Amino acid sequence: MIFIRKKSVITYIICVAVFWGLLVPLTAIADSPLGKLRKFWSERYGDIKMPVDDSRYLWRVLAKAKPDECYYGIDDERNRLSFKIIYPGDLGDSDTEYCITFGGKPKVNQAYVWGLTKTGDDLWFGTIANTHCLVLDSFFPPGTFPSHENDSWVCEMSFKDARPPRIFVYNTKGGTLTDKTATVISSDDTSRLRLLSTIGLRSAGSKDDVVFLGGISQTGVNLFAFNAKTKNFIGSQNYSLYTNIRQWRVINKELYVGVGTAGGGGEILRWVGNADDPFHFETVGEFQGDPAYLTEHKGRIYVSTWGEETGIGGMILYMSPLFGNDRKLTCKDKYGWKDVWRLSDYEVEPAALQGGGALISYGSWLYWGTMHVPGTGLYAYTQYYPDGPIDFSAFLGTYRPIMIFRGRQFDTKQQRVEVLYGSYLLPKYDPDTNDWQLVPNNMGQRPKYGLPGINNFFNNYTWWMEVYHGRLFVGTMDWLYLATEGFTENFGGEIPEMIQGAIQHFEGADLYRFNSLDSPAVPVSLSGVGNYTSYGIRAMVSDDALYLGMANPMNLLTDPSDQIPEGGWELIKLRIEDELGVCRNPPHPPKHSRSLPRLEPGNKKGRAK
């Protein structure tokens, strides 16, 4: 963990730099470090023209999280007690009435469809609760973000927001949602304790009538297995040597998964078990970096990682050996992986922390993106440059919206990597002059299609990629909703008038589509696929439709009678327009029905009333 000086100053910068340091009129001296960076970012994002999608998609919400706790206020002991009484279940009508009568507010803890897989007609998924709060606890020094509450969410902090996950099965033919959490809780004491201690079920995979849901805990990775046909719980297993588990892929009829190991390394496992004895895996890859995503491309497996040998500073793209005649990897391939690209091949500033994002094979190219937790670059900056000034320029200089790359022929001297969405010039700190310089990226390339973030400054995660109907879909996390809520709540300001248009256009997760290898991404939705409080598309499954698992930690948005969408996870089905479906909202975001939040005297929530 990186500890830094002047935590209150840093917290202030993280919350407001985007607004006062970027999008307000340029009042700083033009050639000062701050003025230079304000100009750099504002000139690029000041007048973005998004490509227009000439096709239409139909989507509908298949299932959605419901309130599962009564919230009485920060640090009120009744909060967790009410959750324990209800778990694993939801507040009923009488529970809700009781909650409100005694001064509480219904709260929806389960925030993400975190792991998602489809087998037959069933979609299996696991959740995580109050993710936004856990991220603040995990990525920043203790005390940086105190307990806080606004009309959209509450974070009690110090990991008091942690709640055990839940397991669901949605049948696409019958339209029924079944909660399988209780089958684990009631099976045996070991599995029950494992589930209750699991922070969230981050991954899901399935093959040969076995469904795995994997999550992280303080004692390693916990796996839970179900029989896909009978829906019965098979059992659980703890892997204490692993620290993370994220994505599963069926490749050539073999099931693979990436796991993190102590010290920042990672492994790729191939499942060699069966329905009667499922917990058997063969290690087929070892390398530096925690594997984030994996995919098959041209007879090999490629992996994007979080971190590298020097820490969490950048991603590595790894390539496996070629599949043998049996079209699978085995233990003989364990040490044959090669790193074929690193973030440092592009990035000029070591403090601009970016992990590996989603990747997928599309035509003759491998596509991949990056991930950036806003504010983490600022902390890394204090480690790299302990004598550097901590101000808005440090935030703006280390902040990075997502980059999108593609490459091919990695196993030849003709290897080629292209920057699709990025920046030719990047901010780089010069400690000798205490100044930020704008220098060409290390690839010396101008982006082929557009700016970082796929032209949206607030897209910070490339969260998932899938090919559906011959087109490449990209789902992002867009943190603008968090930024606007944190700004108005904590600092008593008003969103500058000149950025209201950007908020109206970009608030909510983005879903893009590449129509071909020769065209830029076009937006399918820029507003959370119908819910602008859903800030991310966390998982996708491409099958008879494109299924989306949404991320929404707005745990206090539970009033169905107001004009604001409700918080909590959503499972969404998307199809092209000539297929049957129900369109909840037009593909392009309408004008918000709510007013933009403004702080009025006496209204400390910062939300329009």
VMD Tcl script that draws the C-alpha trace (Angstrom):
set ca {
  {0.00 0.00 0.00}
  {1.30 3.45 -0.90}
  {1.04 6.00 1.92}
  {1.34 9.69 1.16}
  {1.43 13.14 2.65}
  {-1.39 15.68 2.93}
  {-4.27 13.22 2.62}
  {-6.98 15.86 2.90}
  {-5.46 17.81 0.02}
  {-5.25 14.65 -2.09}
  {-8.86 13.74 -1.39}
  {-9.98 17.19 -2.42}
  {-8.04 16.98 -5.69}
  {-9.46 13.57 -6.58}
  {-13.03 14.73 -6.12}
  {-12.94 18.11 -7.82}
  {-9.96 18.26 -10.17}
  {-11.94 17.00 -13.12}
  {-14.39 19.89 -12.81}
  {-12.38 22.85 -11.57}
  {-9.07 21.69 -13.03}
  {-10.29 20.71 -16.48}
  {-13.66 21.94 -17.61}
  {-13.97 25.42 -16.15}
  {-12.62 28.37 -18.13}
  {-8.85 28.49 -18.23}
  {-7.87 30.98 -15.55}
  {-4.36 29.68 -14.89}
  {-1.39 31.14 -16.67}
  {-1.20 29.31 -19.96}
  {2.40 28.19 -19.60}
  {2.14 27.07 -15.95}
  {2.02 23.30 -15.31}
  {-1.65 23.44 -14.33}
  {-2.61 25.78 -17.16}
  {-0.78 23.60 -19.65}
  {-2.60 20.44 -18.56}
  {-5.99 22.16 -18.37}
  {-5.50 23.33 -21.91}
  {-4.24 19.92 -23.03}
  {-7.32 18.04 -21.83}
  {-9.98 20.69 -22.43}
  {-8.93 21.33 -26.02}
  {-9.24 17.63 -26.79}
  {-12.59 17.00 -25.12}
  {-14.20 20.39 -25.50}
  {-16.17 19.64 -28.65}
  {-16.44 15.90 -29.18}
  {-18.60 14.69 -32.06}
  {-19.58 11.07 -31.46}
  {-20.12 8.79 -34.47}
  {-23.79 8.07 -35.08}
  {-24.98 4.47 -35.04}
  {-27.36 3.89 -37.93}
  {-28.80 0.66 -36.50}
  {-31.04 0.06 -33.52}
  {-30.92 -2.45 -30.74}
  {-33.62 -3.73 -28.44}
  {-32.89 -4.44 -24.83}
  {-34.83 -5.36 -21.75}
  {-34.02 -5.92 -18.11}
  {-34.32 -9.60 -17.27}
  {-33.67 -9.26 -13.54}
  {-32.61 -6.62 -11.05}
  {-31.30 -6.42 -7.49}
  {-33.80 -5.59 -4.76}
  {-33.34 -3.90 -1.37}
  {-31.93 -6.35 1.15}
  {-31.26 -4.20 4.23}
  {-32.75 -1.39 6.27}
  {-30.30 1.48 6.63}
  {-30.66 3.68 9.72}
  {-27.57 5.86 9.46}
  {-23.79 5.64 9.46}
  {-22.46 3.27 12.15}
  {-25.93 2.33 13.36}
  {-25.74 -1.26 14.62}
  {-29.20 -1.99 13.24}
  {-27.88 -1.82 9.66}
  {-25.91 -5.04 9.66}
  {-28.41 -6.71 11.98}
  {-31.23 -6.14 9.52}
  {-29.08 -7.56 6.72}
  {-28.27 -10.69 8.72}
  {-31.96 -11.27 9.41}
  {-32.88 -10.96 5.73}
  {-29.85 -12.67 4.09}
  {-30.00 -14.41 1.70}
  {-33.20 -12.66 0.71}
  {-34.82 -9.31 -0.02}
  {-37.00 -6.90 1.91}
  {-40.66 -7.78 1.58}
  {-43.52 -5.28 1.72}
  {-43.90 -5.64 5.48}
  {-40.13 -5.35 5.99}
  {-40.05 -2.16 3.94}
  {-42.98 -0.68 5.85}
  {-41.33 -1.50 9.17}
  {-38.03 -0.02 8.00}
  {-39.55 3.29 6.95}
  {-41.81 3.51 10.01}
  {-38.82 3.35 12.35}
  {-36.74 5.91 10.51}
  {-34.81 3.65 8.15}
  {-34.36 3.56 4.41}
  {-34.39 0.46 2.19}
  {-30.87 -0.24 0.91}
  {-29.72 -2.43 -1.98}
  {-26.30 -3.88 -1.23}
  {-25.75 -6.27 -4.14}
  {-24.10 -3.97 -6.67}
  {-22.58 -5.96 -9.55}
  {-23.26 -8.94 -11.72}
  {-19.59 -9.75 -11.08}
  {-19.28 -13.21 -12.64}
  {-21.59 -14.38 -15.45}
  {-21.79 -17.58 -17.51}
  {-24.40 -19.31 -19.65}
  {-25.05 -23.03 -19.91}
  {-28.04 -24.24 -21.90}
  {-30.93 -21.88 -21.22}
  {-29.54 -20.74 -17.86}
  {-27.52 -17.70 -16.94}
  {-25.59 -18.22 -13.72}
  {-24.08 -15.24 -11.93}
  {-22.55 -14.15 -8.65}
  {-22.64 -10.71 -7.07}
  {-20.60 -8.34 -4.96}
  {-22.00 -5.80 -2.52}
  {-21.19 -2.07 -2.13}
  {-18.22 -2.27 -4.49}
  {-17.54 1.45 -4.69}
  {-16.96 1.59 -0.93}
  {-14.69 -1.47 -0.97}
  {-12.59 0.03 -3.77}
  {-12.03 3.20 -1.74}
  {-11.02 1.04 1.23}
  {-8.67 -1.11 -0.87}
  {-6.86 1.34 -3.14}
  {-6.28 4.29 -0.82}
  {-4.64 4.68 2.62}
  {-6.95 4.35 5.64}
  {-8.68 7.59 6.47}
  {-8.32 9.10 3.00}
  {-12.04 8.72 2.41}
  {-14.09 9.07 5.61}
  {-17.59 7.70 6.05}
  {-19.94 9.59 3.81}
  {-23.53 9.60 2.61}
  {-25.49 11.28 -0.18}
  {-28.82 10.58 -1.79}
  {-27.31 7.97 -4.13}
  {-25.07 5.90 -1.86}
  {-23.60 5.51 1.59}
  {-20.12 4.25 2.47}
  {-19.53 3.52 6.15}
  {-15.89 2.68 5.25}
  {-13.23 0.66 7.11}
  {-14.75 -2.37 5.32}
  {-17.98 -2.04 7.32}
  {-19.77 -2.03 3.94}
  {-18.72 -5.61 3.19}
  {-21.62 -8.03 2.77}
  {-21.49 -11.64 1.50}
  {-22.41 -12.20 -2.15}
  {-25.36 -14.04 -3.62}
  {-25.73 -16.64 -6.38}
  {-28.52 -16.54 -8.96}
  {-29.74 -18.54 -11.94}
  {-31.90 -16.91 -14.60}
  {-33.73 -19.22 -17.01}
  {-34.01 -17.50 -20.38}
  {-36.91 -19.64 -21.58}
  {-39.12 -19.42 -18.54}
  {-38.03 -15.94 -17.48}
  {-37.52 -17.05 -13.90}
  {-34.85 -15.96 -11.42}
  {-33.79 -18.46 -8.75}
  {-31.58 -17.59 -5.78}
  {-29.17 -20.47 -5.10}
  {-27.40 -18.82 -2.18}
  {-29.38 -20.73 0.44}
  {-28.34 -24.08 -1.05}
  {-24.73 -23.23 -0.23}
  {-25.55 -21.79 3.19}
  {-27.47 -24.94 4.19}
  {-25.14 -27.52 2.62}
  {-22.32 -27.81 5.17}
  {-20.55 -25.58 7.67}
  {-17.35 -25.31 5.61}
  {-19.10 -24.11 2.45}
  {-21.35 -21.80 4.45}
  {-18.38 -20.13 6.13}
  {-16.54 -19.88 2.82}
  {-19.42 -18.07 1.18}
  {-19.98 -15.76 4.11}
  {-16.29 -14.81 4.08}
  {-16.14 -14.28 0.30}
  {-15.88 -10.60 -0.62}
  {-17.62 -11.18 -3.94}
  {-18.00 -13.76 -6.69}
  {-15.76 -12.17 -9.28}
  {-15.81 -14.94 -11.89}
  {-18.02 -17.61 -13.43}
  {-17.38 -20.40 -15.91}
  {-19.11 -23.55 -17.10}
  {-18.45 -26.73 -19.05}
  {-19.72 -30.33 -19.11}
  {-22.68 -29.66 -16.81}
  {-20.51 -28.01 -14.14}
  {-20.82 -24.34 -13.19}
  {-18.06 -22.62 -11.21}
  {-18.38 -19.35 -9.33}
  {-15.14 -18.03 -7.91}
  {-14.45 -15.22 -5.47}
  {-11.81 -13.71 -3.26}
  {-11.47 -13.78 0.51}
  {-8.82 -13.04 3.13}
  {-7.74 -16.67 2.94}
  {-7.37 -16.89 -0.85}
  {-9.75 -17.85 -3.65}
  {-13.00 -19.70 -2.92}
  {-14.64 -21.80 -5.64}
  {-18.25 -23.02 -5.57}
  {-19.45 -25.70 -8.00}
  {-23.00 -26.56 -9.14}
  {-24.48 -29.21 -11.39}
  {-25.86 -27.29 -14.36}
  {-28.59 -29.86 -15.11}
  {-29.97 -30.50 -11.64}
  {-29.01 -27.04 -10.23}
  {-27.74 -28.90 -7.15}
  {-24.77 -27.60 -5.21}
  {-21.76 -29.91 -5.58}
  {-19.32 -28.38 -3.12}
  {-16.66 -25.75 -2.49}
  {-12.91 -25.48 -2.30}
  {-10.45 -22.91 -0.96}
  {-7.16 -22.19 -2.76}
  {-4.93 -20.37 -0.29}
  {-2.06 -19.92 -2.74}
  {-4.18 -17.78 -5.06}
  {-5.03 -14.13 -4.51}
  {-7.40 -13.39 -7.37}
  {-9.62 -15.01 -9.98}
  {-11.30 -13.08 -12.76}
  {-12.21 -14.55 -16.16}
  {-12.97 -18.02 -17.50}
  {-13.04 -18.93 -21.20}
  {-14.02 -22.11 -23.03}
  {-11.43 -22.45 -25.82}
  {-11.51 -25.45 -28.17}
  {-13.90 -27.18 -25.74}
  {-11.49 -26.72 -22.82}
  {-12.19 -24.50 -19.81}
  {-9.41 -22.10 -18.76}
  {-9.19 -19.54 -15.97}
  {-6.60 -17.02 -14.79}
  {-5.58 -16.73 -11.12}
  {-3.31 -14.33 -9.28}
  {-0.55 -15.60 -7.01}
  {1.34 -14.06 -4.10}
  {4.01 -11.59 -5.08}
  {2.13 -10.24 -8.09}
  {2.48 -13.27 -10.37}
  {-0.19 -15.29 -12.09}
  {-1.14 -18.65 -13.57}
  {-3.47 -19.99 -16.22}
  {-5.33 -23.15 -15.18}
  {-7.10 -25.72 -17.37}
  {-9.96 -27.64 -15.80}
  {-9.34 -31.41 -15.75}
  {-12.10 -32.44 -13.33}
  {-15.62 -33.75 -13.89}
  {-19.11 -33.39 -12.44}
  {-18.43 -35.97 -9.73}
  {-15.04 -34.56 -8.73}
  {-14.82 -31.00 -10.10}
  {-11.95 -29.36 -8.20}
  {-9.03 -30.45 -10.35}
  {-6.96 -28.08 -12.49}
  {-3.72 -28.25 -14.41}
  {-1.36 -25.28 -14.47}
  {-0.63 -24.50 -18.12}
  {0.91 -21.05 -17.77}
  {3.04 -19.08 -15.32}
  {4.20 -15.47 -15.66}
  {4.62 -12.12 -13.91}
  {1.43 -10.14 -13.41}
  {-2.06 -11.00 -12.22}
  {-4.07 -12.29 -15.21}
  {-7.08 -10.05 -15.77}
  {-8.53 -11.30 -19.08}
  {-7.84 -14.09 -21.54}
  {-8.91 -15.05 -25.04}
  {-7.94 -17.29 -27.95}
  {-6.33 -15.75 -31.02}
  {-4.75 -17.60 -33.95}
  {-4.12 -20.87 -32.12}
  {-2.81 -19.34 -28.89}
  {-4.15 -17.90 -25.65}
  {-3.44 -14.23 -24.92}
  {-3.65 -12.72 -21.44}
  {-3.74 -9.13 -20.22}
  {-2.38 -8.62 -16.71}
  {-2.61 -6.25 -13.79}
  {0.87 -5.21 -12.78}
  {4.28 -6.42 -13.77}
  {7.61 -7.22 -12.13}
  {7.98 -3.68 -10.75}
  {4.53 -3.56 -9.12}
  {1.08 -2.44 -10.22}
  {2.34 0.15 -12.63}
  {1.35 -1.34 -15.95}
  {-0.05 -4.22 -17.93}
  {1.72 -6.95 -19.85}
  {0.23 -8.81 -22.81}
  {1.27 -12.46 -22.71}
  {1.12 -15.03 -25.52}
  {0.97 -18.79 -24.95}
  {2.70 -21.46 -27.00}
  {0.75 -22.74 -29.99}
  {-1.88 -25.37 -29.28}
  {-0.66 -28.87 -30.05}
  {-2.44 -31.42 -32.19}
  {-4.91 -31.97 -29.35}
  {-5.78 -28.22 -29.57}
  {-5.18 -27.52 -25.90}
  {-2.48 -26.37 -23.51}
  {-0.96 -28.73 -20.96}
  {1.55 -28.57 -18.13}
  {4.32 -28.84 -20.73}
  {3.38 -25.31 -21.87}
  {3.69 -23.88 -18.37}
  {6.90 -21.93 -18.95}
  {6.53 -21.26 -22.65}
  {4.60 -17.98 -22.42}
  {6.10 -14.79 -23.83}
  {5.34 -11.15 -23.16}
  {4.67 -9.52 -26.52}
  {3.61 -6.01 -25.45}
  {3.77 -3.82 -22.36}
  {2.00 -0.65 -21.38}
  {5.40 1.02 -21.20}
  {5.70 0.48 -24.95}
  {3.09 3.25 -25.19}
  {2.94 5.10 -21.87}
  {5.56 7.75 -21.00}
  {4.64 8.47 -17.36}
  {5.35 5.67 -14.85}
  {2.93 7.17 -12.30}
  {-0.02 6.92 -14.72}
  {-1.15 3.55 -13.34}
  {-3.08 1.38 -15.80}
  {-3.91 -2.30 -15.63}
  {-4.83 -4.69 -18.40}
  {-8.39 -4.46 -19.63}
  {-10.62 -6.74 -21.67}
  {-9.29 -8.37 -24.83}
  {-10.82 -10.38 -27.67}
  {-9.92 -11.80 -31.07}
  {-11.70 -10.05 -33.93}
  {-10.85 -10.99 -37.49}
  {-7.11 -10.98 -38.01}
  {-6.51 -8.69 -35.02}
  {-6.33 -8.99 -31.25}
  {-8.08 -6.04 -29.55}
  {-7.38 -4.94 -25.97}
  {-7.92 -2.02 -23.62}
  {-6.69 -0.62 -20.31}
  {-8.11 0.07 -16.84}
  {-7.42 3.03 -14.54}
  {-8.75 3.71 -11.03}
  {-9.12 7.53 -10.86}
  {-6.74 8.99 -8.30}
  {-4.34 6.03 -8.07}
  {-1.92 7.79 -10.40}
  {-1.82 10.67 -7.95}
  {-0.72 8.32 -5.18}
  {1.91 6.71 -7.39}
  {3.16 10.18 -8.24}
  {3.99 10.80 -4.59}
  {6.04 7.61 -4.53}
  {7.92 8.29 -7.75}
  {8.38 12.00 -7.03}
  {8.38 12.55 -3.23}
  {9.43 16.17 -3.66}
  {6.91 16.98 -6.39}
  {4.10 19.47 -5.71}
  {0.70 17.94 -4.95}
  {-1.86 19.96 -6.88}
  {-4.39 19.73 -9.68}
  {-1.61 19.28 -12.20}
  {-0.51 16.03 -10.49}
  {-4.04 14.63 -10.85}
  {-4.44 15.73 -14.47}
  {-0.94 14.62 -15.40}
  {-1.38 11.08 -14.08}
  {-5.03 10.54 -15.03}
  {-5.72 8.34 -18.08}
  {-9.02 7.46 -19.75}
  {-8.97 4.01 -21.32}
  {-6.78 3.27 -24.34}
  {-7.83 0.79 -27.03}
  {-5.16 -1.07 -29.02}
  {-5.04 -3.86 -31.53}
  {-2.22 -6.05 -32.77}
  {-1.41 -9.06 -34.93}
  {1.40 -11.38 -36.02}
  {2.86 -11.38 -32.52}
  {4.85 -14.51 -33.27}
  {6.69 -13.01 -36.25}
  {9.11 -10.20 -37.03}
  {6.17 -8.47 -38.71}
  {4.42 -7.87 -35.36}
  {2.22 -4.80 -35.60}
  {0.38 -2.87 -32.88}
  {-1.96 0.04 -33.57}
  {-3.34 2.72 -31.24}
  {-7.07 2.92 -31.99}
  {-8.12 5.26 -29.18}
  {-5.36 7.12 -27.37}
  {-3.26 10.25 -27.51}
  {-0.19 11.11 -29.56}
  {0.95 13.47 -26.80}
  {0.95 12.42 -23.15}
  {1.79 14.32 -19.96}
  {5.15 13.38 -18.44}
  {6.52 14.84 -15.22}
  {10.01 16.36 -15.16}
  {11.26 16.33 -11.53}
  {14.22 18.55 -12.39}
  {11.96 21.45 -13.39}
  {8.79 20.51 -11.44}
  {6.97 20.81 -14.73}
  {4.76 18.63 -16.89}
  {5.90 18.14 -20.46}
  {3.71 16.96 -23.33}
  {5.70 14.34 -25.20}
  {4.82 11.80 -27.94}
  {3.73 8.36 -26.76}
  {6.47 5.74 -26.86}
  {4.95 4.14 -29.97}
  {5.14 7.45 -31.83}
  {1.64 6.82 -33.19}
  {-1.34 9.06 -33.65}
  {-4.58 7.26 -32.76}
  {-6.38 5.73 -35.68}
  {-9.93 6.58 -34.54}
  {-10.07 8.95 -31.60}
  {-9.23 10.12 -28.11}
  {-8.67 8.04 -24.97}
  {-11.88 6.81 -23.39}
  {-13.33 6.23 -26.86}
  {-13.78 10.02 -26.87}
  {-15.22 10.06 -23.32}
  {-12.89 11.50 -20.68}
  {-14.71 9.57 -17.92}
  {-14.41 6.03 -19.35}
  {-11.84 4.51 -17.00}
  {-12.30 0.71 -17.38}
  {-12.35 -1.41 -20.52}
  {-14.49 -3.91 -18.65}
  {-15.55 -6.46 -21.26}
  {-15.32 -7.31 -24.96}
  {-17.39 -9.84 -26.89}
  {-18.13 -10.60 -30.54}
  {-21.84 -10.84 -31.31}
  {-23.39 -11.17 -34.76}
  {-20.00 -10.59 -36.34}
  {-19.42 -7.28 -34.56}
  {-17.14 -6.40 -31.67}
  {-18.85 -4.97 -28.58}
  {-16.98 -3.06 -25.88}
  {-18.45 -2.32 -22.44}
  {-16.91 0.30 -20.17}
  {-17.02 1.78 -16.71}
  {-17.82 5.51 -16.77}
  {-17.18 7.21 -13.42}
  {-18.87 10.53 -14.21}
  {-21.91 9.81 -12.01}
  {-19.61 9.17 -9.05}
  {-17.66 12.34 -9.75}
  {-20.72 14.58 -9.94}
  {-22.25 13.16 -6.78}
  {-19.01 13.42 -4.83}
  {-18.47 16.99 -5.99}
  {-21.83 18.37 -4.99}
  {-21.97 16.42 -1.74}
  {-18.56 17.13 -0.30}
  {-17.67 20.61 -1.46}
  {-20.88 22.59 -1.62}
  {-20.45 23.63 -5.24}
  {-22.56 23.74 -8.32}
  {-21.75 21.81 -11.45}
  {-20.34 24.36 -13.90}
  {-22.88 25.23 -16.55}
  {-20.50 24.53 -19.41}
  {-20.23 20.82 -18.54}
  {-23.95 20.12 -18.17}
  {-24.13 19.00 -21.76}
  {-21.33 16.51 -21.17}
  {-23.08 15.13 -18.11}
  {-26.35 14.73 -19.97}
  {-24.60 12.94 -22.82}
  {-22.16 10.68 -20.99}
  {-23.53 9.81 -17.53}
  {-23.75 6.03 -17.22}
  {-21.83 3.08 -18.67}
  {-21.03 3.07 -22.38}
  {-21.58 0.24 -24.84}
  {-19.82 0.55 -28.20}
  {-19.68 -1.57 -31.33}
  {-17.05 -1.99 -34.02}
  {-18.90 -2.87 -37.22}
  {-15.79 -4.04 -39.03}
  {-12.01 -4.00 -38.97}
  {-12.01 -0.75 -40.92}
  {-14.47 1.38 -38.96}
  {-14.40 3.24 -35.63}
  {-16.53 2.29 -32.65}
  {-20.10 3.55 -32.70}
  {-22.21 3.97 -29.57}
  {-25.02 1.56 -28.80}
  {-25.69 3.27 -25.46}
  {-23.94 6.09 -23.63}
  {-26.21 6.14 -20.58}
  {-25.97 2.82 -18.78}
  {-28.19 0.88 -21.22}
  {-31.27 2.66 -19.94}
  {-30.12 3.38 -16.38}
  {-27.70 6.30 -16.14}
  {-26.85 5.37 -12.53}
  {-25.36 2.08 -13.78}
  {-21.75 3.08 -14.19}
  {-20.41 -0.12 -15.74}
  {-20.98 -3.09 -18.02}
  {-19.10 -5.60 -15.90}
  {-19.70 -8.84 -17.82}
  {-21.07 -10.07 -21.14}
  {-22.11 -13.39 -22.66}
  {-22.53 -13.74 -26.42}
  {-24.98 -16.49 -27.34}
  {-28.52 -16.32 -28.75}
  {-28.38 -12.68 -27.60}
  {-25.82 -10.42 -25.99}
  {-26.34 -10.62 -22.24}
  {-25.01 -7.79 -20.09}
  {-24.22 -7.88 -16.39}
  {-24.39 -4.32 -15.06}
  {-22.54 -2.60 -12.20}
  {-24.43 -0.14 -10.02}
  {-23.40 0.50 -6.38}
  {-25.92 3.29 -5.78}
  {-27.20 1.51 -2.70}
  {-29.63 4.21 -1.51}
  {-31.46 4.61 -4.83}
  {-34.38 2.35 -3.94}
  {-37.45 4.55 -4.32}
  {-39.45 3.36 -7.37}
  {-41.75 6.38 -7.20}
  {-39.16 9.06 -8.02}
  {-37.69 9.94 -11.41}
  {-34.25 8.53 -10.62}
  {-33.45 4.95 -11.70}
  {-32.86 2.47 -8.91}
  {-29.47 1.17 -7.86}
  {-28.17 -2.39 -7.73}
  {-27.15 -4.92 -10.36}
  {-29.14 -5.52 -13.54}
  {-29.13 -8.41 -16.00}
  {-29.94 -7.18 -19.51}
  {-30.66 -8.94 -22.79}
  {-29.75 -7.11 -26.00}
  {-30.68 -8.08 -29.55}
  {-30.61 -6.47 -32.95}
  {-33.82 -4.78 -34.02}
  {-35.18 -7.53 -36.28}
  {-35.30 -9.97 -33.37}
  {-37.99 -10.10 -30.73}
  {-37.46 -7.93 -27.69}
  {-38.78 -5.06 -25.63}
  {-37.00 -1.73 -25.83}
  {-36.79 -0.07 -22.45}
  {-35.20 3.12 -23.80}
  {-34.04 4.24 -27.24}
  {-30.41 3.30 -27.96}
  {-29.27 6.91 -27.83}
  {-29.72 8.55 -24.42}
  {-32.67 10.90 -24.02}
  {-32.45 14.07 -22.04}
  {-32.51 13.29 -18.32}
  {-35.91 13.60 -16.78}
  {-34.27 14.84 -13.58}
  {-32.70 18.20 -13.01}
  {-28.95 18.44 -12.75}
  {-27.98 18.40 -9.07}
  {-27.53 21.80 -7.50}
  {-26.78 22.55 -3.88}
  {-29.43 24.70 -2.23}
  {-29.19 26.18 1.25}
  {-30.05 23.50 3.78}
  {-29.89 20.69 1.22}
  {-26.69 18.91 2.12}
  {-27.45 15.99 -0.14}
  {-26.70 17.92 -3.32}
  {-29.51 16.20 -5.21}
  {-32.29 18.08 -6.96}
  {-35.52 17.79 -5.07}
}
mol new
graphics top color blue
foreach p $ca { graphics top sphere $p radius 0.5 }
foreach p [lrange $ca 0 end-1] q [lrange $ca 1 end] { graphics top cylinder $p $q radius 0.2 }
display resetview
